[in-house]
Amino acid sequence: MNILNNYILKKFLKTFVFVVAIMILVVVVIDFTEKNDKFIKNNVSYIDILNYYYSFIPFIVSLVTPITSFIATVYVTAQLANRTELIAILSSGKSFKSIIKPFLYGSLIIASLSFILNGFIIPHLNKERIAFELMYIKSPYYFSDKNVHFKIDDNTYLYLERYDNNMDIGYNVTIENFENLKLRNKLFARQIIWNKESDSWKFKAWKKRTLKSEIEIIENGLEFDTTLLISPSDFDNKYGLGETMTMGELNDFIKLQKLRGSDEIKFYIIEKYIRYAQPFTVIILVILGVIIASRKSRQGTGYLIALGFSFAFIFIIMFVMTRAFAENGTLDPLIAVWLPNLIFSGLTYYLYRQVPK
């Protein structure tokens, strides 16, 4: 790192931190204004509110990191261009790549920290944030799905007519076990009740049919206890669940949902891909920001910053649209998450070819 790289890198990182701080201040003020009525209604203490924003702020920092890094890049580069510092650097024999290099170093630092925070640290804080919002902000949750199906393992399927998540009771339950695509036994129960002490389910008013060759064995009883590869947490509110999992927990949860054949698995796969894609988004947007703002503009720094905001807005709209397509099942999650990065990578390369070197 030479003096020039150090100078630009420090300027970029300081501006990035400043932009993030301003963004956080604005978001927290708006968020507090919107939620203050519910804080008062639920008589939430100041300590609880402060603890909530202690976990809320890192979440917002992570959310706005790509855009704030882009804005910081545009601002710093525009200043260098308007002060003719870029012209002086290029006139000294330096290439345009040497101007991009310190910004690239900065983007790698931000991207690495973003991946570590999103994958392993912020999920722990999100547990507190989500729990607070479910308790004080969101309306009470009731599991309202009817005729629910679960795949317990490779050969066993469970059916529930309905489930009461307040009492942890399921009604009209059927469990079917198959072997070589043939039904081997079928268990029916009027109710299943969760036993917290033993972490098991109590079946009530049950009847079991077992098929052995050409013989059918029928058993019944009032109740019995057993364990299943489901728990009351499977019927809890899924609001923000993916955000509360570390990378390891998220991978394990996706494997479990695949085993069960869950329709909601796409939401967690999208969350996983976003965590891998976001660091690359930071790098792409930073390089794009340098290219956009590297030309001195007669309209001044404000025009270049406004132009940068326009590109950031386009990226956000594109990301939201592709994510919605993936959640609706019309687009593969991997393509949906990476498509904005691919498009903006192509745009960055095209504009880089047009910049005088």
C-alpha positions as a printed Julia matrix, in Angstrom:
357×3 Matrix{Float64}:
   0.0     0.0     0.0
   1.58    3.3    -1.1
   0.71    6.79    0.13
  -1.94    7.28   -2.59
  -3.72    4.01   -1.77
  -3.64    4.79    1.95
  -5.04    8.27    1.35
  -7.99    7.07   -0.77
  -8.66    3.99    1.36
  -8.85    5.97    4.62
 -11.05    8.59    2.98
 -13.37    5.91    1.63
 -13.69    3.98    4.9
 -14.26    7.15    6.96
 -16.95    8.29    4.54
 -18.55    4.83    4.61
 -18.74    4.89    8.42
 -20.18    8.42    8.32
 -22.85    7.48    5.73
 -23.79    4.38    7.74
 -24.08    6.47   10.92
 -26.35    9.01    9.2
 -28.47    6.24    7.69
 -28.8     4.49   11.06
 -29.77    7.72   12.79
 -32.53    8.39   10.26
 -33.85    4.81   10.32
 -33.86    4.57   14.12
 -35.72    7.89   14.49
 -38.35    6.83   11.92
 -38.66    3.35   13.44
 -39.02    4.69   16.98
 -41.67    7.17   15.84
 -43.69    4.39   14.21
 -43.42    2.0    17.18
 -43.64    4.46   20.06
 -47.41    4.02   20.4
 -47.0     0.27   20.87
 -44.15    0.82   23.35
 -46.48    3.0    25.42
 -49.47    0.68   25.0
 -47.46   -2.35   26.18
 -45.69   -0.36   28.92
 -42.24   -1.32   27.6
 -39.4    -0.12   29.82
 -36.6     2.11   28.54
 -34.08   -0.67   29.22
 -36.01   -3.1    27.0
 -36.29   -0.47   24.26
 -32.54    0.21   24.42
 -31.82   -3.53   24.3
 -34.1    -3.82   21.28
 -32.26   -1.1    19.36
 -28.95   -2.64   20.42
 -29.9    -5.66   18.29
 -31.89   -3.66   15.71
 -29.01   -1.36   14.67
 -26.61   -4.17   13.53
 -29.48   -5.66   11.5
 -30.04   -2.33    9.71
 -26.28   -1.84    9.2
 -26.15   -5.22    7.47
 -29.21   -4.39    5.39
 -27.9    -1.05    4.05
 -24.21   -1.99    3.7
 -24.22   -2.44   -0.12
 -26.05    0.84   -0.73
 -24.06    2.86    1.83
 -20.76    1.57    0.44
 -21.91    2.6    -3.04
 -22.95    6.08   -1.87
 -19.66    6.54    0.0
 -17.73    5.53   -3.11
 -19.61    7.97   -5.34
 -19.14   10.81   -2.85
 -15.39   10.26   -2.37
 -14.7     9.75   -6.09
 -16.79   12.79   -7.05
 -14.81   14.93   -4.59
 -11.53   13.68   -6.04
 -12.77   14.42   -9.55
 -14.08   17.93   -8.76
 -10.84   18.86   -7.02
  -8.96   17.61  -10.12
  -7.08   15.14   -7.9
  -7.95   12.31  -10.28
  -6.48   14.29  -13.19
  -3.29   14.85  -11.19
  -3.07   11.13  -10.36
  -3.56   10.08  -13.99
  -1.14   12.78  -15.2
   1.56   11.4   -12.92
   1.57    8.19  -14.92
  -0.81    6.18  -12.77
  -3.46    4.08  -14.53
  -7.19    4.14  -13.81
  -6.74    0.73  -12.18
  -4.56    2.34   -9.52
  -7.49    4.59   -8.6
  -9.86    1.61   -8.38
  -7.39   -0.45   -6.31
  -7.82    1.29   -2.89
 -11.6     1.26   -3.31
 -11.35   -2.45   -4.11
  -9.32   -3.01   -0.93
 -11.96   -1.12    1.04
 -14.8    -3.1    -0.53
 -13.04   -6.38    0.33
 -12.75   -5.29    3.97
 -16.43   -4.3     4.11
 -17.55   -7.43    2.22
 -15.59   -9.76    4.52
 -16.94   -8.11    7.66
 -20.45   -8.19    6.18
 -20.25  -11.94    5.5
 -18.94  -12.72    9.0
 -21.53  -10.52   10.69
 -24.47  -11.79    8.58
 -23.48  -15.43    8.88
 -22.39  -15.8    12.48
 -22.94  -12.75   14.71
 -26.05  -10.79   13.71
 -28.32  -13.91   13.78
 -27.72  -14.15   17.54
 -28.76  -10.51   17.96
 -31.74  -11.09   15.67
 -33.07  -13.69   18.11
 -33.54  -10.91   20.66
 -34.93   -8.49   18.07
 -37.46  -10.95   16.64
 -38.56  -12.08   20.11
 -39.15   -8.45   21.13
 -41.14   -7.67   17.98
 -43.3   -10.78   18.39
 -44.03   -9.85   21.99
 -44.69   -6.13   21.69
 -45.03   -5.12   18.02
 -46.76   -7.92   16.13
 -50.3    -9.15   16.67
 -50.8   -12.44   18.58
 -50.09  -15.42   16.34
 -52.54  -18.25   15.72
 -51.7   -21.26   13.58
 -54.58  -21.18   11.1
 -53.49  -23.7     8.46
 -55.81  -26.61    7.87
 -55.08  -30.13    6.6
 -51.34  -29.91    7.22
 -48.97  -32.53    5.81
 -45.46  -33.34    7.08
 -42.87  -35.75    5.79
 -41.36  -37.13    9.0
 -38.71  -39.29    7.33
 -38.09  -40.96    3.98
 -40.97  -43.41    4.45
 -43.32  -41.77    6.97
 -45.92  -39.04    6.46
 -48.06  -37.17    9.0
 -51.4   -35.45    8.44
 -53.1   -32.98   10.79
 -56.6   -31.62   10.3
 -55.78  -28.59   12.48
 -53.42  -27.52   15.26
 -53.89  -25.25   18.28
 -50.52  -23.58   18.92
 -51.7   -22.09   22.23
 -52.55  -25.49   23.72
 -50.05  -27.49   21.63
 -52.76  -29.92   20.57
 -53.3   -31.43   17.12
 -56.63  -32.88   16.02
 -57.5   -35.84   13.78
 -53.96  -37.05   13.15
 -52.91  -39.72   10.68
 -49.41  -41.21   10.35
 -48.69  -43.47    7.38
 -45.57  -45.58    6.95
 -44.54  -46.94    3.53
 -42.06  -49.57    2.45
 -41.17  -49.92   -1.24
 -44.08  -47.62   -2.08
 -46.52  -49.93   -0.25
 -48.46  -48.9     2.82
 -47.27  -50.95    5.82
 -49.06  -49.34    8.74
 -51.42  -46.48    9.42
 -51.99  -44.8    12.77
 -55.0   -42.58   13.5
 -55.56  -40.51   16.66
 -58.22  -38.03   17.69
 -55.61  -35.83   19.37
 -51.88  -35.49   19.86
 -50.73  -33.42   22.85
 -47.21  -32.13   23.42
 -45.59  -33.21   26.7
 -43.02  -30.58   27.69
 -41.48  -32.66   30.45
 -40.57  -35.65   28.25
 -40.34  -33.82   24.88
 -42.76  -36.33   23.4
 -46.27  -36.51   21.97
 -49.23  -38.15   23.68
 -51.65  -39.85   21.27
 -55.25  -40.05   22.47
 -58.06  -42.31   21.21
 -55.76  -44.02   18.72
 -56.2   -46.85   16.24
 -53.42  -48.58   14.28
 -53.66  -50.82   11.22
 -50.61  -52.91   10.25
 -50.39  -54.86    6.99
 -48.26  -58.03    7.01
 -48.43  -60.02    3.8
 -52.14  -60.76    3.49
 -52.85  -60.24    7.19
 -54.16  -56.99    8.67
 -53.54  -56.37   12.37
 -55.74  -53.8    14.09
 -54.79  -52.27   17.45
 -56.39  -49.47   19.44
 -56.19  -47.78   22.81
 -56.91  -44.69   24.85
 -53.43  -43.14   24.83
 -49.67  -43.75   24.4
 -46.53  -41.6    24.25
 -44.0   -41.47   21.42
 -41.42  -39.16   19.85
 -41.71  -37.7    16.36
 -39.42  -35.62   14.16
 -41.69  -32.61   14.71
 -42.18  -30.29   17.68
 -44.41  -27.32   18.6
 -41.78  -25.02   17.11
 -42.86  -26.29   13.68
 -46.22  -24.62   14.26
 -44.85  -21.38   15.73
 -44.75  -18.01   14.03
 -42.13  -18.17   11.26
 -41.7   -14.38   11.18
 -37.99  -13.59   10.74
 -36.99  -17.19   11.49
 -34.32  -17.36    8.78
 -32.7   -14.17   10.1
 -32.17  -15.76   13.52
 -30.07  -18.66   12.22
 -26.32  -18.79   11.76
 -25.0   -20.32    8.55
 -24.64  -23.74   10.17
 -28.12  -23.62   11.69
 -29.6   -22.41    8.41
 -27.98  -25.27    6.45
 -29.26  -27.84    8.96
 -32.75  -26.33    8.87
 -32.82  -26.42    5.06
 -31.85  -30.11    5.13
 -34.68  -30.82    7.56
 -37.21  -28.92    5.42
 -36.04  -30.83    2.33
 -36.65  -34.08    4.18
 -40.16  -32.94    5.06
 -40.87  -31.63    1.58
 -41.85  -28.23    2.99
 -43.23  -25.6     0.61
 -41.56  -22.85    2.67
 -38.05  -24.08    2.05
 -37.52  -21.55   -0.75
 -37.6   -18.66    1.75
 -34.67  -20.12    3.67
 -32.73  -21.02    0.53
 -33.14  -17.4    -0.62
 -31.85  -16.18    2.77
 -28.81  -18.45    2.42
 -28.0   -17.27   -1.11
 -28.39  -13.62   -0.09
 -25.73  -14.03    2.58
 -23.29  -15.33   -0.02
 -24.27  -12.78   -2.68
 -24.2    -9.62   -0.57
 -20.39   -9.42   -0.21
 -20.09   -9.58   -4.01
 -22.79   -6.91   -4.29
 -20.62   -4.6    -2.17
 -17.58   -5.15   -4.4
 -19.53   -4.67   -7.64
 -21.29   -1.5    -6.48
 -18.07    0.04   -5.16
 -16.28   -0.44   -8.49
 -19.35    0.86  -10.33
 -19.4     3.89   -8.05
 -15.77    4.74   -8.91
 -16.5     4.51  -12.63
 -19.68    6.62  -12.45
 -18.15    9.43  -10.38
 -14.65    9.49  -11.85
 -15.5    12.1   -14.5
 -15.6    15.71  -13.41
 -19.13   17.06  -13.82
 -20.2    20.66  -14.43
 -23.23   20.04  -12.21
 -20.92   19.35   -9.27
 -20.72   16.61   -6.64
 -24.46   16.75   -5.93
 -25.31   15.64   -9.45
 -23.0    12.62   -9.21
 -24.4    11.66   -5.82
 -27.93   11.93   -7.23
 -26.83    9.76  -10.16
 -25.43    7.26   -7.68
 -28.73    7.2    -5.79
 -30.51    6.49   -9.09
 -28.35    3.44   -9.75
 -28.82    2.29   -6.14
 -32.59    2.67   -6.52
 -32.56    0.63   -9.74
 -30.55   -2.11   -8.02
 -32.96   -2.24   -5.07
 -36.0    -2.43   -7.36
 -34.38   -5.2    -9.41
 -33.44   -7.15   -6.27
 -36.94   -6.85   -4.78
 -38.55   -7.97   -8.05
 -36.31  -11.0    -8.57
 -36.73  -12.03   -4.92
 -40.51  -11.81   -5.28
 -40.33  -14.01   -8.39
 -38.28  -16.58   -6.45
 -40.69  -16.56   -3.49
 -43.61  -17.07   -5.88
 -41.83  -20.02   -7.44
 -41.55  -18.47  -10.91
 -37.76  -18.11  -10.75
 -35.03  -20.32   -9.33
 -33.76  -18.84   -6.0
 -30.11  -19.02   -7.09
 -30.81  -17.15  -10.33
 -33.09  -14.65   -8.57
 -30.52  -13.69   -5.94
 -27.54  -13.49   -8.3
 -29.29  -11.91  -11.31
 -28.95   -8.28  -10.08
 -25.25   -8.92   -9.39
 -24.74  -10.39  -12.86
 -26.55   -7.52  -14.59
 -24.66   -4.86  -12.66
 -21.39   -6.73  -13.23
 -22.02   -6.49  -16.96
 -22.94   -2.81  -16.64
 -19.78   -2.15  -14.61
 -17.58   -3.86  -17.17
 -19.21   -1.94  -20.04
 -18.79    1.43  -18.34
 -15.21    0.58  -17.38
 -14.38    0.04  -21.06
 -15.74    3.53  -21.82
 -13.69    5.37  -19.17
 -10.52    7.1   -20.45
  -7.57    5.26  -18.94
